[in-house]
Amino acid sequence: MTMIEAIRDAMTVAMTRDANVVVFGEDVGYFGGVFRCTQGLQQKFGAARCFDTPINESGIVGTAIGMAAYGLRPCVEIQFADYVYPAYDQIVSEAARLRYRSNGDFTAPLTIRMPTGGGIFGGQTHSQSPEALFTHVAGLKTVVPSNPHDAKGLLIAAIEDDDPVIFLEPKRLYNGPFDGHHDRPVTPWSKHALGEVPEGHFTVPLGRAVVRRPGAAVTVLAYGTMVHVAIAAAEATGVDAEVIDLRTLLPLDLETIQASVARTGRCIVVHEATLTSGFGAELVALVQEACFYSLEAPIGRVAGWDTPYPHAQEWDYFPGPKRVGEALLEAMAG
């Protein structure tokens, strides 16, 4: 499957198993979503369970919170992560705090799906990576899959979770004009776009990272698209890097990170979002606190530029294999 197909399959499985699961958002019903992630769901489950909404992100999320408080399990789509800001108050002030402010009388089993990141020349209003805005909020869980298998398993787990989950989908991996070894798009439908995905119901537990590439020299922490870039950089440089796919940013699997850095003694963090106050800063702080006596070199960060998202220089803005490779070599020289 492609990631799009895996995400669609996850919602199909969840809606089949539980009549309380509903899917909605802008162009989600009849049209099947701008990326076709929800294609066919309205035809299969009816317009009461998969439907279109007005162009009103605050209304979409606010409606979903009310539904969730009364027993439904909404899985809503924000058309692009760049559009989530009008709904931010609803997410932070209502969804994230509902369990606490009601002393457990109400929960918000709500999943908010959003295409995130660049790779389609969408410019500054269709390419942002706002994960740090959500990892800062107590009461939210934040998930970023890197492949179709995890996209399906993590999304089913998110829908079945009793707390609100922000589910960020790297659009650069949707259909896959992407190869980790290149800094530019390559042929669509490449082997990197596809992944083996089990049929039927399965979950990937939230809060569990996975080692994608074992290594002994340096630990690389990445998520989403950057997992593939990090692996490509390690192969290109010959550095024996261990690449950890975080998968869930919050709750974070610090145990897996700590065990790896304790063995390698070195660490770099890679993400597509802007550098300053990005989630990588939190990762650096946690690694420094947990692994100080194991570190043999400063912790490095490779990230997007501290600029509004550049349209013309999109593929220079990305941390590509060249920039990540330079960081690996610098870590080994430290």
C-alpha positions in Angstrom: 0.0 0.0 0.0 0.9 3.6 -0.3 0.5 5.7 2.9 -2.7 7.2 1.5 -4.1 3.7 1.0 -3.0 2.6 4.4 -4.6 5.6 6.1 -7.9 5.0 4.2 -7.8 1.3 5.2 -7.2 2.3 8.9 -10.4 4.4 8.9 -12.3 1.7 7.0 -11.3 -0.9 9.7 -12.1 1.5 12.6 -15.5 2.4 11.1 -16.4 -1.2 10.4 -15.5 -2.3 14.0 -17.1 0.6 15.8 -20.3 2.4 14.7 -19.3 5.3 16.9 -16.4 6.2 14.6 -17.3 9.2 12.4 -15.1 10.9 9.8 -15.5 14.5 8.6 -13.8 17.6 7.3 -13.5 19.9 4.3 -14.1 17.9 1.1 -13.8 14.7 3.1 -17.1 13.1 2.1 -18.3 13.2 -1.5 -14.9 14.2 -2.9 -12.8 11.9 -0.7 -10.4 14.5 0.5 -7.9 16.6 -1.5 -5.3 13.7 -1.1 -8.1 11.0 -1.5 -7.4 9.6 2.0 -11.2 9.3 2.6 -12.2 8.2 -0.9 -15.1 5.8 -0.9 -15.9 6.1 2.9 -19.1 8.0 2.4 -20.3 5.5 -0.2 -19.5 2.7 2.1 -20.7 4.0 5.4 -23.2 6.7 4.4 -23.3 10.5 4.7 -24.1 10.3 8.5 -20.7 8.8 9.3 -18.5 10.4 6.6 -19.5 14.0 5.7 -18.3 17.4 4.4 -18.1 20.4 6.6 -17.9 24.2 6.0 -14.5 25.8 5.7 -14.3 26.4 9.4 -11.5 24.5 11.3 -12.6 25.8 14.7 -16.1 24.5 13.9 -14.8 21.2 12.8 -12.8 20.6 15.9 -15.3 22.1 18.2 -18.0 19.8 16.8 -15.8 16.8 17.2 -15.0 17.6 20.8 -18.8 17.7 21.6 -19.3 14.5 19.8 -16.4 12.8 21.6 -17.7 14.0 25.0 -21.0 12.2 24.3 -19.6 8.9 23.2 -18.6 9.2 19.6 -15.1 8.7 18.2 -14.5 11.4 15.6 -11.6 11.2 13.2 -11.5 14.6 11.6 -9.3 16.0 8.8 -7.7 19.4 8.7 -7.0 19.8 5.0 -3.5 21.0 5.6 -1.7 21.4 8.9 -1.2 25.0 7.9 -5.0 25.5 8.4 -5.1 24.3 12.0 -4.5 27.6 13.7 -8.1 28.7 13.9 -8.8 25.5 15.7 -5.9 25.8 18.1 -7.9 27.3 20.9 -10.5 24.4 20.7 -7.7 21.8 20.7 -5.7 23.4 23.6 -8.4 24.9 25.8 -11.1 22.2 25.3 -9.9 18.9 23.9 -6.6 18.6 25.8 -8.1 19.7 29.1 -11.5 18.0 29.1 -10.5 14.9 31.1 -8.8 16.9 33.7 -11.3 19.8 34.1 -14.2 17.3 34.5 -12.3 15.1 36.9 -12.6 12.2 34.5 -16.3 12.5 34.0 -15.7 13.3 30.3 -13.0 12.3 27.8 -12.2 13.4 24.3 -11.5 10.3 22.2 -10.8 12.5 19.2 -8.2 12.1 16.3 -7.2 15.1 14.3 -5.5 14.1 11.0 -3.4 16.6 9.1 -1.1 16.5 6.1 2.2 18.0 7.2 5.5 19.2 5.8 6.6 20.0 2.3 7.5 18.2 -0.8 4.7 19.3 -3.2 5.9 22.9 -3.8 2.9 24.2 -1.8 4.7 27.3 -0.5 4.4 28.7 3.0 0.7 28.1 3.4 0.7 24.4 2.5 4.0 23.1 3.8 4.4 23.8 7.5 5.4 21.4 10.2 3.7 22.6 13.4 4.3 19.5 15.6 6.1 21.5 18.4 2.9 23.5 18.9 1.1 20.3 20.0 3.9 18.6 21.9 4.0 21.6 24.2 0.4 20.9 25.3 -0.3 18.6 28.2 -3.2 16.3 27.4 -2.5 15.8 23.8 -0.7 12.9 22.1 1.2 13.6 18.9 2.0 11.0 16.2 4.0 11.2 13.0 4.3 7.9 10.9 7.1 7.3 8.5 5.7 4.4 6.4 2.4 2.9 5.3 2.5 0.0 7.9 2.9 2.4 10.8 0.4 4.8 9.4 -2.3 2.2 9.5 -1.4 0.7 12.9 -0.9 4.1 14.6 -4.1 5.6 13.2 -6.2 2.7 14.4 -4.5 3.0 17.8 -5.2 6.8 17.8 -8.9 6.3 17.0 -9.2 3.7 19.7 -7.4 5.9 22.3 -9.6 7.7 24.9 -7.6 10.9 24.7 -7.1 13.4 21.8 -4.5 12.5 19.3 -2.8 14.8 16.8 -2.0 12.6 13.8 0.5 14.3 11.4 0.8 12.7 7.9 4.0 13.7 6.0 2.6 14.5 2.6 6.0 13.9 1.0 5.4 10.2 1.8 1.8 10.0 0.7 2.3 8.8 -2.9 6.0 8.8 -2.8 7.8 11.0 -5.4 10.6 10.6 -2.8 13.8 8.6 -2.4 15.9 9.2 0.7 19.1 9.3 -1.3 18.0 12.3 -3.3 17.5 16.0 -2.5 15.0 16.3 -5.3 11.8 14.5 -6.4 12.2 11.2 -8.3 9.8 9.0 -10.2 6.4 8.7 -8.5 5.4 5.3 -7.2 8.9 4.3 -6.5 9.6 1.4 -4.1 10.0 3.8 -1.3 6.4 4.9 -1.6 5.0 1.4 -0.9 5.0 -0.7 2.2 3.7 -4.1 3.3 0.6 -3.5 5.4 -1.4 -6.3 7.1 -5.1 -6.7 6.3 -7.7 -6.1 8.9 -7.3 -4.8 12.4 -3.9 -4.3 14.0 -2.3 -1.5 16.0 1.1 0.0 16.5 1.2 1.1 20.2 1.4 4.8 20.8 4.6 5.9 22.7 6.9 3.3 21.2 9.9 4.2 19.1 11.6 1.7 16.8 15.2 1.3 15.6 15.1 1.5 11.8 18.8 1.1 11.3 21.0 -0.5 13.9 24.4 1.1 14.5 27.1 1.6 17.1 28.7 5.0 16.3 26.0 7.7 16.7 22.3 7.8 17.4 20.0 9.7 15.0 16.6 10.7 16.2 14.1 11.4 13.4 10.4 11.1 12.5 8.3 11.1 9.4 10.1 11.9 6.2 13.4 12.5 7.9 13.7 8.9 8.9 14.4 8.0 5.3 16.8 10.9 4.9 18.7 9.9 7.9 19.1 6.3 6.7 20.2 7.6 3.3 22.8 9.9 4.9 24.2 7.1 7.0 24.6 4.8 4.0 26.2 7.6 1.9 28.8 8.6 4.5 29.5 5.1 5.8 29.0 6.2 9.4 27.7 3.4 11.5 24.6 5.3 12.6 21.7 4.0 14.6 18.5 5.6 13.2 15.5 5.7 15.6 12.1 6.4 14.2 10.3 8.1 17.1 6.8 7.5 15.6 5.1 9.1 18.6 6.5 12.4 19.8 4.2 12.6 22.8 4.3 10.3 24.8 8.0 9.9 23.9 9.8 6.6 24.2 12.8 8.0 26.1 13.8 4.5 27.2 14.7 3.5 23.7 16.5 6.7 23.1 18.5 6.5 26.3 19.6 2.9 25.7 20.9 3.8 22.2 22.8 6.9 23.2 24.3 5.1 26.2 25.8 2.7 23.7 26.8 5.1 20.9 27.9 8.1 23.0 26.8 10.5 20.2 23.5 11.9 19.0 22.0 14.1 16.4 18.4 15.2 15.9 16.8 15.7 12.5 13.5 17.3 11.7 12.0 19.3 8.8 10.4 22.0 11.0 12.3 25.3 11.6 15.2 25.0 14.0 14.4 27.5 16.8 12.0 26.1 19.4 11.4 23.0 17.3 10.8 19.6 18.9 14.4 18.9 18.3 15.3 21.3 21.1 13.2 19.2 23.6 14.9 16.1 22.4 18.4 17.6 22.9 17.4 18.7 26.4 16.1 15.2 27.3 19.1 13.4 25.9 21.5 15.8 27.7 19.7 15.2 31.0 19.4 11.5 30.6 22.7 10.6 28.9 25.1 13.3 30.0 27.8 10.9 31.3 27.6 8.8 28.1 28.0 11.7 25.6 31.4 12.0 23.8 30.4 14.9 21.6 27.9 17.8 21.6 24.4 16.8 20.4 23.7 18.1 16.9 20.6 19.4 15.3 19.7 19.4 11.6 16.5 21.2 10.7 14.6 23.6 8.4 15.7 27.2 8.1 14.4 29.8 10.4 12.4 31.5 7.7 8.9 31.5 6.3 8.6 28.4 4.2 10.4 29.1 0.9 8.7 28.1 -2.3 11.5 28.3 -4.8 14.1 26.9 -2.4 12.0 24.1 -1.0 14.4 21.3 -1.6 17.3 23.3 -0.1 15.2 24.1 2.9 14.7 20.4 3.7 17.5 18.7 5.7 18.7 16.5 2.9 21.2 13.6 2.9 24.1 16.1 2.4 23.3 18.2 5.4 22.5 15.2 7.6 25.7 13.5 6.4 27.8 16.5 7.3 26.3 16.5 10.8 27.1 12.8 11.1 30.7 13.4 10.2 30.9 16.3 12.6 29.6 14.2 15.4 32.2 11.6 14.7 34.9 14.2 14.7 33.8 15.6 18.1 
